[in-house]
Amino acid sequence: MKKILMTSFAGLNLTNPIIIGSSGLTNTPEKNTALEKAGVGAVILPSIFEEQIEIQTSKDIWTDCPKACDYILNSLNGMQLEDYLQLIEKSKNACRIPVIASINCYRDNGWIDFVRQIEMAGADAIELNIFGLNTEIDRPGNTVEDIYLQITRKVKSMVNIPVIVKMSKYFSHIVKLADDLRKVGADGIVLFSRFYQPDIDIHLMQASSGYVFSSNTEIADTLRWTSLVRTKLPDVSIASCTGIHDWEDIIKCILCGASAVELCSTVYQHGNEIIQAMNRSLEEWMLAKDFKSIEEVKGKLNFGEIQDPSLHERVQFMKYFSNRD
Ligand SMILES: Cc1cc2nc3c(=O)[nH]c(=O)nc-3n(C[C@H](O)[C@H](O)[C@H](O)COP(=O)(O)O)c2cc1C
């Protein structure tokens, strides 16, 4: 791989900006070796859920809900904690690229001790996918932000490897939360995670799940917030995620300020072959534009000189709609 594509994200040195997002694409050491061969910069293992950790480390607190316990233990992804640690260890032995563990969590409690074992198994970093919906009428909105900060602070105090926070986009002040995460020690943030998509089956009259893969139209928020966070917080290391489907999308994210991107849907849809093609096109584009490094491209088109990005966006919004009759 050519040096021109080298980048660093959350303190990790990557041969190129393409990271495979947490999913079934990375659930065996063999798949991770194949991804490395295809040219990815790093892999993020599938998430282990805090419930899986809690059940296996303190079974007693789950005795009231045996059905939930059974589902989490046997049906979810069948992942036992020992399997997860083995996946880290074997992937690390098989690959030279960074191997990042992932935890899906929403509470600041007992599961957090497990991060020490993840570090001991050899993970190069930990990504936290913090996801919990606030549906209690008397629970203030900022309790979700507080949970993000508490979990990140605690995980950071337990490990020496980088801690990355995969953020939801459903916050009223994303830039402030990114800044607060940096202050409690997050080494990098991912903008954004993509939630489970609910749908309704009107024929069966029941809830169903929406399409599991993203569409490239979902990139707009990824670009907007990568750009805004980069402009306001140039020291925060960002990986863009959601809706990135081709090499042009990767360039857009880097121009907005990303150090790397996390991909998932497009690799499911097109196979590992797309990675080499993306890397080649990225390099050709950089050479054609006379860029010598990803660092030179990074943030070139963020909100830079614009004094008030919010006002700027309002004006764009007015222009966007006023031209339509
Ligand atoms: C089949 C599948 C499984 C996924 N599993 C996880 C997971 O275990 N943990 C996680 O944080 N994200 C998971 N994701 C979300 C992806 O990592 C990624 O954030 C999301 O798909 C948006 O990226 P994309 O637009 O490139 O698909 C999964 C996505 C898919 C399609």
The ligand as a Tripos MOL2 file, in Angstrom:
@<TRIPOS>MOLECULE
LIG
   31    33     1     0     0
SMALL
NO_CHARGES

@<TRIPOS>ATOM
      1 C1        -25.3710   -6.5480    9.4630 C.3       1 LIG1
      2 C2        -24.8710   -5.4130   10.2970 C.ar      1 LIG1
      3 C3        -24.4040   -5.6590   11.5870 C.ar      1 LIG1
      4 C4        -23.9660   -4.6020   12.3880 C.ar      1 LIG1
      5 N1        -23.5030   -4.8560   13.6530 N.ar      1 LIG1
      6 C5        -23.0260   -3.8280   14.4200 C.ar      1 LIG1
      7 C6        -22.4740   -4.0560   15.6940 C.ar      1 LIG1
      8 O1        -22.3710   -5.1930   16.1790 O.2       1 LIG1
      9 N2        -22.0330   -2.9810   16.4010 N.ar      1 LIG1
     10 C7        -22.0690   -1.7030   15.9150 C.ar      1 LIG1
     11 O2        -21.6120   -0.7640   16.5920 O.2       1 LIG1
     12 N3        -22.5970   -1.4490   14.6950 N.ar      1 LIG1
     13 C8        -23.0630   -2.4730   13.9460 C.ar      1 LIG1
     14 N4        -23.5560   -2.2250   12.6990 N.ar      1 LIG1
     15 C9        -23.5700   -0.8360   12.2140 C.3       1 LIG1
     16 C10       -22.3330   -0.5430   11.3450 C.3       1 LIG1
     17 O3        -21.1260   -0.7160   12.0650 O.3       1 LIG1
     18 C11       -22.3720    0.8930   10.8020 C.3       1 LIG1
     19 O4        -22.3050    1.7940   11.8960 O.3       1 LIG1
     20 C12       -23.6530    1.1840   10.0390 C.3       1 LIG1
     21 O5        -23.9950    0.1130    9.1910 O.3       1 LIG1
     22 C13       -23.4990    2.4550    9.1970 C.3       1 LIG1
     23 O6        -22.4460    2.3080    8.2560 O.3       1 LIG1
     24 P1        -22.7760    2.0400    6.6980 P.3       1 LIG1
     25 O7        -23.5870    3.1610    6.2140 O.co2     1 LIG1
     26 O8        -21.4150    1.9440    6.0410 O.co2     1 LIG1
     27 O9        -23.5000    0.7390    6.6440 O.co2     1 LIG1
     28 C14       -23.9980   -3.2720   11.8770 C.ar      1 LIG1
     29 C15       -24.4550   -3.0330   10.5840 C.ar      1 LIG1
     30 C16       -24.8840   -4.0730    9.7850 C.ar      1 LIG1
     31 C17       -25.3640   -3.7860    8.3880 C.3       1 LIG1
@<TRIPOS>BOND
     1     1     2 1
     2     2     3 ar
     3     2    30 ar
     4     3     4 ar
     5     4     5 ar
     6     4    28 ar
     7     5     6 ar
     8     6     7 ar
     9     6    13 1
    10     7     8 2
    11     7     9 ar
    12     9    10 ar
    13    10    11 2
    14    10    12 ar
    15    12    13 ar
    16    13    14 ar
    17    14    15 1
    18    14    28 ar
    19    15    16 1
    20    16    17 1
    21    16    18 1
    22    18    19 1
    23    18    20 1
    24    20    21 1
    25    20    22 1
    26    22    23 1
    27    23    24 1
    28    24    25 2
    29    24    26 1
    30    24    27 1
    31    28    29 ar
    32    29    30 ar
    33    30    31 1
@<TRIPOS>SUBSTRUCTURE
     1 LIG1         1 GROUP 0 **** ****
